Amino acid sequence: MSDTTDEPSVFADIEEGDTDVTQGRTITEADVTNFAGVSGDFNHLHTDEERMADSPFGERIAHGMLVVSAATGLLWQNRSEEEREAVVAFYGMDDLRFRQPVYIGDTIRVELEVLETREKGEDSPGNGTVQYLAEIKNQRDQTVVSCKMTSLLK
């Protein structure tokens, strides 16, 4: 086993107010179909084109948790190798709100702002937690999902 005490801390380099924006990702028909299969959520909102044509949405919408899941993937892809290695755990999510529907064909991105950093004690597997305000936006710059995400980092 190697001694990790000399490794640089990504956590130490993060400051409240730091911001970041991911690349975009288009939500596809395959995404919605696959997510329904994996999650077991076959709600008509996501799967019944005929029924949704006469709904207030006018068409099927993506699962909210699909959008959140895709956003976590965008965040992961946006990180450097060093930042990826520093992630100990996804610590939690607070104040999750689905603000606008996401339609098949919409392109989402994530805008992050560091809200708070907290050092952890010696018994923790990480150096501290970072809480981010995450806003998932569509191609029209509308916030479709917002939440606070917390990660435990080395």
N, CA and C of each residue as an Amber inpcrd file, in Angstrom:
protein
   462
   0.8360000  -1.1800000   0.0000000   0.0000000   0.0000000   0.0000000
   0.8830000   1.2470000   0.0000000   0.5330000   2.2010000  -0.8050000
   1.3380000   3.4250000  -0.8760000   0.8200000   4.4530000   0.1070000
   1.7040000   5.3060000   0.5500000   1.3530000   6.4000000   1.4460000
   0.7530000   7.5310000   0.6290000  -0.4620000   7.9260000   0.9660000
  -1.1460000   8.9650000   0.1950000  -1.0760000  10.3330000   0.8530000
  -0.3390000  10.4490000   1.9580000  -0.3100000  11.7290000   2.6660000
   0.3740000  12.8270000   1.8660000   1.2340000  12.4620000   0.9130000
   1.9250000  13.4600000   0.1190000   1.1620000  13.8490000  -1.1500000
   0.0250000  13.1900000  -1.4160000  -0.7610000  13.5130000  -2.6050000
  -1.3980000  14.8850000  -2.4550000  -1.4430000  15.6540000  -3.5190000
  -2.1140000  16.9590000  -3.4400000  -3.6140000  16.7660000  -3.2040000
  -4.2170000  17.7310000  -2.5480000  -5.6400000  17.6740000  -2.2410000
  -6.4230000  18.5410000  -3.2130000  -7.2870000  17.9220000  -3.9850000
  -8.1780000  18.6790000  -4.8670000  -9.1250000  19.5110000  -4.0130000
  -9.5760000  18.9230000  -2.9000000 -10.4860000  19.6430000  -1.9970000
  -9.9060000  20.9880000  -1.5780000  -8.6200000  21.0240000  -1.2700000
  -7.9730000  22.2530000  -0.7830000  -7.9740000  23.3660000  -1.8330000
  -8.0910000  22.9960000  -3.1030000  -8.0480000  23.9880000  -4.1850000
  -9.4180000  24.5730000  -4.5350000 -10.4650000  24.0540000  -3.9380000
 -11.8240000  24.5010000  -4.2640000 -12.2330000  25.6240000  -3.3220000
 -12.8040000  26.6780000  -3.9020000 -13.2270000  27.8240000  -3.0980000
 -14.7020000  28.1280000  -3.3280000 -15.3500000  28.5930000  -2.2820000
 -16.7440000  29.0130000  -2.4060000 -16.8360000  30.0880000  -3.4810000
 -17.8410000  29.9710000  -4.3330000 -18.0250000  30.9140000  -5.4320000
 -17.4580000  30.4330000  -6.7550000 -16.6030000  29.3850000  -6.7270000
 -16.0940000  28.8160000  -7.9810000 -17.2680000  28.3560000  -8.8420000
 -17.1450000  28.5120000 -10.1570000 -18.2080000  28.0870000 -11.0670000
 -17.6480000  27.2080000 -12.1750000 -18.5430000  26.4690000 -12.8050000
 -18.1690000  25.6000000 -13.9120000 -19.4110000  25.3470000 -14.7580000
 -19.1960000  25.0560000 -16.0390000 -20.2890000  24.7210000 -16.9590000
 -19.8560000  23.5090000 -17.7670000 -20.7560000  22.5330000 -17.9110000
 -20.4480000  21.3270000 -18.6840000 -20.7680000  21.5360000 -20.1580000
 -20.3860000  20.5710000 -20.9390000 -20.8290000  20.5100000 -22.3270000
 -22.3030000  20.1140000 -22.3430000 -22.9040000  20.1560000 -23.5160000
 -24.3010000  19.7670000 -23.6530000 -24.4510000  18.2940000 -23.9910000
 -25.6690000  17.8020000 -23.7720000 -26.0150000  16.4270000 -24.1180000
 -27.4840000  16.4120000 -24.5050000 -27.7790000  15.8190000 -25.6540000
 -29.1600000  15.7480000 -26.1260000 -29.8370000  14.5030000 -25.5660000
 -31.0220000  14.6870000 -25.0000000 -31.8180000  13.5770000 -24.4770000
 -32.5390000  12.9280000 -25.6500000 -32.3190000  11.6380000 -25.8430000
 -32.8350000  10.9290000 -27.0080000 -33.9830000   9.9890000 -26.6560000
 -34.6380000   9.5300000 -27.6950000 -35.6820000   8.5040000 -27.5570000
 -35.1120000   7.2670000 -26.8650000 -33.9140000   6.8740000 -27.2710000
 -33.2700000   5.6960000 -26.6620000 -33.0260000   5.9120000 -25.1740000
 -32.6270000   7.1260000 -24.7840000 -32.4170000   7.4230000 -23.3660000
 -33.6960000   7.1760000 -22.5680000 -34.8110000   7.7000000 -23.0710000
 -36.0900000   7.5710000 -22.3630000 -36.5200000   6.1070000 -22.3020000
 -36.4010000   5.3970000 -23.4040000 -36.7760000   3.9800000 -23.4400000
 -35.9050000   3.1670000 -22.4920000 -34.5980000   3.3730000 -22.5660000
 -33.6810000   2.6190000 -21.7010000 -33.8900000   2.9480000 -20.2340000
 -34.1230000   4.2180000 -19.9150000 -34.3350000   4.5920000 -18.5190000
 -35.6340000   3.9740000 -17.9850000 -36.6650000   3.9510000 -18.8060000
 -37.9180000   3.3090000 -18.3920000 -37.6610000   1.8340000 -18.0590000
 -36.8780000   1.1780000 -18.9000000 -36.5720000  -0.2300000 -18.6540000
 -35.7440000  -0.4490000 -17.4140000 -34.7440000   0.3640000 -17.2020000
 -33.8630000   0.2150000 -16.0390000 -34.5990000   0.5720000 -14.7480000
 -35.3730000   1.6370000 -14.7700000 -36.0310000   2.1260000 -13.5550000
 -37.3720000   1.4420000 -13.2900000 -37.9870000   0.8730000 -14.3310000
 -39.3230000   0.3140000 -14.1780000 -40.4160000   1.3770000 -14.2280000
 -40.0470000   2.6130000 -14.5500000 -40.9960000   3.7300000 -14.6060000
 -41.5340000   3.8610000 -16.0270000 -42.6710000   3.2170000 -16.2730000
 -43.3170000   3.2490000 -17.5830000 -44.5280000   4.1870000 -17.5760000
 -44.4810000   5.2130000 -16.7410000 -45.5540000   6.1960000 -16.6520000
 -45.8650000   6.7370000 -18.0400000 -47.1500000   6.9630000 -18.3050000
 -47.5830000   7.4530000 -19.6210000 -46.9230000   8.7780000 -20.0090000
 -46.5000000   9.5700000 -19.0170000 -45.8220000  10.8350000 -19.3140000
 -44.5900000  10.6230000 -20.2030000 -43.9920000   9.4390000 -20.0640000
 -42.7440000   9.1390000 -20.7630000 -42.9170000   8.1540000 -21.9160000
 -44.0140000   7.3910000 -21.9020000 -44.1110000   6.2470000 -22.8150000
 -45.3110000   6.2360000 -23.7480000 -46.2910000   7.1000000 -23.5410000
 -47.5260000   7.0390000 -24.3320000 -47.6770000   8.2970000 -25.1850000
 -47.1850000   8.2190000 -26.4150000 -47.1940000   9.3710000 -27.3240000
 -48.6040000   9.8710000 -27.6030000 -49.5350000   8.9580000 -27.8340000
 -50.9230000   9.3450000 -28.1470000 -51.5770000  10.0820000 -26.9750000
 -51.4520000   9.5330000 -25.8030000 -52.0710000  10.1420000 -24.6300000
 -51.4540000  11.5070000 -24.3250000 -50.1490000  11.6270000 -24.5060000
 -49.4640000  12.8850000 -24.1880000 -49.7150000  13.9760000 -25.2230000
 -50.1520000  13.6010000 -26.4250000 -50.4400000  14.6010000 -27.4600000
 -51.5270000  15.5720000 -27.0030000 -52.4720000  15.0800000 -26.2090000
 -53.5600000  15.9170000 -25.7170000 -53.3260000  16.4470000 -24.3000000
 -52.1260000  16.2930000 -23.7900000 -51.7980000  16.7460000 -22.4330000
 -51.3180000  18.1990000 -22.4600000 -51.1960000  18.8110000 -21.3080000
 -50.6380000  20.1680000 -21.2600000 -49.2080000  20.2550000 -21.8140000
 -48.4850000  19.1400000 -21.8210000 -47.1190000  19.1250000 -22.3530000
 -47.0990000  19.0050000 -23.8750000 -48.1420000  18.3980000 -24.4470000
 -48.2410000  18.2600000 -25.8970000 -47.4570000  17.1050000 -26.4850000
 -46.6060000  16.5100000 -25.7030000 -45.7990000  15.3620000 -26.1400000
 -45.1900000  14.7020000 -24.9070000 -44.5330000  13.5800000 -25.1320000
 -43.8880000  12.8730000 -24.0180000 -42.7540000  13.7130000 -23.4390000
 -42.5070000  13.5370000 -22.1450000 -41.3920000  14.2190000 -21.4900000
 -40.4380000  13.1730000 -20.9100000 -39.1920000  13.5860000 -20.7370000
 -38.1850000  12.7100000 -20.1470000 -38.4230000  12.5810000 -18.6450000
 -38.0320000  11.4530000 -18.1010000 -38.0830000  11.2500000 -16.6570000
 -37.1910000  12.2960000 -15.9780000 -37.6810000  12.8840000 -14.9090000
 -36.8620000  13.8450000 -14.1770000 -35.5580000  13.2290000 -13.6850000
 -35.6330000  11.9940000 -13.1880000 -34.4250000  11.3520000 -12.6730000
 -33.4730000  10.9520000 -13.8010000 -33.9900000  10.7360000 -15.0020000
 -33.1120000  10.5410000 -16.1640000 -32.2920000  11.8000000 -16.3990000
 -32.9430000  12.9380000 -16.3250000 -32.2610000  14.2150000 -16.5460000
 -31.1810000  14.4180000 -15.4750000 -31.5100000  14.1340000 -14.2230000
 -30.5310000  14.2640000 -13.1400000 -29.3770000  13.2850000 -13.3520000
 -29.6920000  12.0590000 -13.7420000 -28.6470000  11.0560000 -13.9860000
 -27.7280000  11.4770000 -15.1310000 -28.3160000  11.9740000 -16.2020000
 -27.5070000  12.4440000 -17.3320000 -26.6280000  13.6230000 -16.8980000
 -27.1570000  14.4660000 -16.0250000 -26.3790000  15.6040000 -15.5290000
 -25.1670000  15.1410000 -14.7280000 -25.3330000  14.1020000 -13.9080000
 -24.1800000  13.6090000 -13.1440000 -23.1230000  13.0510000 -14.0920000
 -23.5470000  12.4550000 -15.1930000 -22.5890000  11.9900000 -16.2010000
 -21.8600000  13.1490000 -16.8530000 -22.5800000  14.2190000 -17.1620000
 -21.9340000  15.4030000 -17.7330000 -20.9020000  15.9840000 -16.7660000
 -21.2560000  16.0030000 -15.4890000 -20.3190000  16.5160000 -14.4880000
 -19.0660000  15.6510000 -14.4160000 -19.2420000  14.3340000 -14.4620000
 -18.1030000  13.4120000 -14.4150000 -17.2040000  13.6100000 -15.6300000
 -17.8080000  13.7260000 -16.8050000 -17.0380000  13.9020000 -18.0380000
 -16.2940000  15.2310000 -18.0570000 -16.7810000  16.2040000 -17.3100000
 -16.2050000  17.5430000 -17.2970000 -14.9690000  17.6400000 -16.3870000
 -14.7200000  16.6100000 -15.6050000 -13.6320000  16.6300000 -14.6300000
 -12.3250000  16.1320000 -15.2230000 -11.2310000  16.6760000 -14.7170000
  -9.9030000  16.1820000 -15.0880000  -9.6770000  14.8320000 -14.4120000
  -8.6620000  14.1230000 -14.8490000  -8.3430000  12.8320000 -14.2280000
  -8.0420000  13.0160000 -12.7380000  -7.3150000  14.0680000 -12.4080000
  -6.9950000  14.3480000 -11.0010000  -8.2740000  14.5790000 -10.1860000
  -9.2110000  15.3330000 -10.7450000 -10.4760000  15.5970000 -10.0470000
 -11.2950000  14.3220000  -9.8940000 -11.2980000  13.4810000 -10.9200000
 -12.0270000  12.2070000 -10.8300000 -11.4540000  11.3260000  -9.7310000
 -10.1300000  11.2790000  -9.6560000  -9.4680000  10.4600000  -8.6350000
  -9.7410000  10.9790000  -7.2230000 -10.0360000  12.2650000  -7.0970000
 -10.2690000  12.8650000  -5.7830000 -11.6740000  12.5960000  -5.2470000
 -12.5870000  12.1460000  -6.0970000 -13.9560000  11.8950000  -5.6480000
 -13.9850000  10.6050000  -4.8270000 -14.3870000  10.7400000  -3.5680000
 -14.5440000   9.5820000  -2.6910000 -15.9720000   9.0590000  -2.7910000
 -16.9390000   9.9770000  -2.7980000 -18.3420000   9.5630000  -2.8490000
 -19.2330000  10.7390000  -3.2190000 -20.3400000  10.4060000  -3.8640000
 -21.4300000  11.3680000  -4.0270000 -22.1580000  11.3390000  -2.6960000
 -22.1800000  12.4460000  -1.9910000 -22.5990000  12.5060000  -0.5960000
 -24.0940000  12.7480000  -0.4220000 -24.7180000  13.3980000  -1.4050000
 -26.1460000  13.6270000  -1.2720000 -26.6550000  14.7480000  -2.1500000
 -27.9740000  14.9160000  -2.0940000 -28.6480000  15.9170000  -2.9060000
 -29.7700000  16.5190000  -2.0650000 -29.8770000  17.8360000  -2.1120000
 -30.9120000  18.5420000  -1.3600000 -31.6560000  19.4990000  -2.2780000
 -32.8640000  19.8380000  -1.8810000 -33.6730000  20.8560000  -2.5640000
 -33.8470000  20.5770000  -4.0540000 -34.0410000  19.3130000  -4.4050000
 -34.2350000  18.9310000  -5.8130000 -35.5880000  19.4340000  -6.2930000
 -35.5630000  20.1820000  -7.4060000 -36.7940000  20.7110000  -7.9930000
 -36.7710000  20.5120000  -9.4980000 -37.8690000  19.9870000 -10.0160000
 -38.0590000  19.8370000 -11.4580000 -38.8520000  21.0550000 -11.9200000
 -38.1880000  21.9870000 -12.5720000 -38.7600000  23.2990000 -12.8560000
 -39.4430000  23.4080000 -14.2170000 -38.9520000  22.6900000 -15.2020000
 -39.5130000  22.7050000 -16.5540000 -39.4210000  21.2940000 -17.1210000
 -40.3310000  20.9170000 -18.0050000 -40.2050000  19.6020000 -18.6340000
 -39.0150000  19.5520000 -19.5850000 -38.4590000  18.3740000 -19.7210000
 -37.4180000  18.1240000 -20.7170000 -38.0300000  17.1840000 -21.7440000
 -37.9800000  17.5960000 -22.9870000 -38.5630000  16.8350000 -24.0810000
 -37.4790000  16.0380000 -24.7990000 -37.9040000  14.9680000 -25.4670000
 -36.9830000  14.2200000 -26.3150000 -36.4610000  15.1830000 -27.3740000
 -35.1500000  15.2540000 -27.4900000 -34.5180000  16.1830000 -28.4190000
 -33.9510000  17.4300000 -27.7480000 -34.3210000  17.6760000 -26.4900000
 -33.7380000  18.8100000 -25.7690000 -32.2740000  18.5110000 -25.4370000
 -31.4660000  19.5600000 -25.4070000 -30.0650000  19.4450000 -25.0370000
 -29.8600000  20.1230000 -23.7000000 -29.3050000  19.3720000 -22.7570000
 -29.0890000  19.9060000 -21.4120000 -27.6030000  20.1460000 -21.1520000
 -27.3320000  21.0360000 -20.2210000 -25.9830000  21.2630000 -19.7000000
 -26.1420000  21.5580000 -18.2130000 -25.0360000  21.5330000 -17.4780000
 -25.0830000  21.8040000 -16.0420000 -24.2110000  23.0070000 -15.7330000
 -24.7720000  23.9270000 -14.9640000 -24.0140000  25.0610000 -14.4430000
 -23.8780000  24.8520000 -12.9430000 -22.6330000  24.9100000 -12.4460000
 -22.3340000  24.6590000 -11.0360000 -21.7490000  25.8960000 -10.3710000
 -22.0850000  26.0720000  -9.1110000 -21.4270000  27.0640000  -8.2770000
 -21.1510000  26.4300000  -6.9220000 -19.9280000  26.5710000  -6.4240000
 -19.5830000  26.0480000  -5.1070000 -20.2350000  26.9410000  -4.0550000
 -21.0930000  26.3100000  -3.2310000 -21.7780000  27.0420000  -2.1670000
 -21.0180000  26.9760000  -0.8530000 -20.4290000  25.7970000  -0.5800000
 -19.8160000  25.6070000   0.7350000 -18.7920000  24.4820000   0.6820000
 -17.7110000  24.6590000   1.4090000 -16.7310000  23.5920000   1.6160000
 -16.6330000  23.3480000   3.1160000 -16.5110000  22.0800000   3.4850000
 -16.3820000  21.7150000   4.9070000 -15.3070000  20.6530000   5.0590000
 -14.3370000  20.9450000   5.8750000 -13.3010000  19.9550000   6.1450000
 -13.8870000  18.8230000   6.9740000 -13.3450000  17.6250000   6.7590000
 -13.7600000  16.4490000   7.5190000 -12.6410000  16.0670000   8.4830000
 -12.9750000  15.2930000   9.4860000 -12.0010000  14.8580000  10.4850000
 -11.0730000  13.7760000   9.9590000 -10.0860000  13.4310000  10.7670000
  -9.0870000  12.4340000  10.3830000  -9.6890000  11.0600000  10.1240000
 -10.8380000  10.7670000  10.7290000 -11.4520000   9.4510000  10.5530000
 -12.2450000   9.3330000   9.2470000 -12.3270000  10.4230000   8.4970000
 -13.0640000  10.4250000   7.2310000 -12.1850000   9.9120000   6.0910000
 -12.7780000   9.2130000   5.1410000 -11.9990000   8.7760000   3.9800000
 -11.6720000   9.9180000   3.0070000 -12.2210000  11.1010000   3.2450000
 -11.9520000  12.2540000   2.3910000 -11.5060000  13.4490000   3.2100000
 -11.0080000  14.4690000   2.5190000 -10.5620000  15.6870000   3.1950000
 -11.7140000  16.6150000   3.5430000 -12.7980000  16.5520000   2.7440000
 -13.9270000  17.4220000   3.0330000 -15.0440000  17.2760000   2.0290000
 -16.1530000  17.9370000   2.3390000 -17.2980000  17.9230000   1.4320000
 -17.3950000  19.2690000   0.7210000 -17.9190000  19.1970000  -0.4830000
 -18.1760000  20.3930000  -1.2770000 -19.6450000  20.3530000  -1.6760000
 -20.3630000  21.4230000  -1.3490000 -21.7640000  21.5280000  -1.7610000
 -21.8510000  22.5150000  -2.9180000 -22.5030000  22.0650000  -3.9750000
 -22.6520000  22.8580000  -5.1940000 -24.1200000  23.1900000  -5.4120000
 -24.3910000  24.3650000  -5.9390000 -25.6950000  24.6510000  -6.5260000
 -25.5870000  24.1860000  -7.9650000 -26.4360000  23.2620000  -8.3550000
 -26.4430000  22.7450000  -9.7190000 -27.7310000  23.1870000 -10.3950000
 -27.5800000  23.8110000 -11.5420000 -28.7280000  24.1630000 -12.3670000
 -28.5570000  23.4720000 -13.7070000 -29.5190000  22.6130000 -14.0280000
 -29.5260000  21.9320000 -15.3210000 -30.3730000  22.7950000 -16.2370000
 -29.7780000  23.1950000 -17.3440000 -30.4570000  24.1030000 -18.2690000
 -30.6170000  23.4440000 -19.6300000 -31.6570000  23.8620000 -20.3380000
 -31.8790000  23.3570000 -21.6960000 -31.2810000  24.3200000 -22.7170000
 -31.4730000  24.0010000 -23.9740000 -30.9010000  24.8080000 -25.0610000
 -31.5260000  26.1970000 -25.1460000 -32.6440000  26.4040000 -24.4810000
 -33.2820000  27.7300000 -24.4510000 -32.8530000  28.5260000 -23.2130000
 -31.8630000  27.9980000 -22.4820000 -31.3190000  28.6170000 -21.2720000
 -32.3340000  28.6420000 -20.1350000 -33.3210000  27.7550000 -20.1780000
 -34.2840000  27.6200000 -19.0870000 -33.7300000  26.6310000 -18.0750000
 -33.8620000  26.9410000 -16.7990000 -33.4830000  25.9860000 -15.7590000
 -34.5740000  24.9250000 -15.6970000 -34.2120000  23.6840000 -15.9910000
 -35.1810000  22.5940000 -15.9820000 -35.1450000  21.8210000 -14.6720000
 -33.9750000  21.7720000 -14.0310000 -33.8150000  21.1250000 -12.7320000
 -32.8220000  21.9530000 -11.9330000 -33.0950000  22.0900000 -10.6360000
 -32.1200000  22.7070000  -9.7490000 -32.0270000  21.8780000  -8.4750000
 -30.8400000  21.8880000  -7.8780000 -30.6250000  21.1680000  -6.6270000
 -29.2850000  21.5740000  -6.0470000 -29.0530000  21.1100000  -4.8490000
 -27.7410000  21.2160000  -4.2230000 -27.1650000  19.8080000  -4.1980000
 -25.9700000  19.6540000  -4.7330000 -25.2860000  18.3660000  -4.7510000
 -24.0500000  18.4660000  -3.8630000 -23.8040000  17.4160000  -3.0980000
 -22.6340000  17.4010000  -2.2340000 -21.7650000  16.2000000  -2.5520000
 -20.4630000  16.4470000  -2.6310000 -19.4740000  15.3890000  -2.8910000
 -18.4470000  15.3660000  -1.7730000 -17.9520000  14.1700000  -1.4650000
 -16.8450000  13.9930000  -0.5390000 -15.5880000  13.8230000  -1.3820000
 -14.5870000  14.6720000  -1.1280000 -13.3700000  14.7060000  -1.9310000
 -12.1230000  14.5050000  -1.0810000 -11.0660000  13.9950000  -1.7530000
  -9.7500000  13.9030000  -1.1280000  -9.1050000  15.2720000  -1.1960000
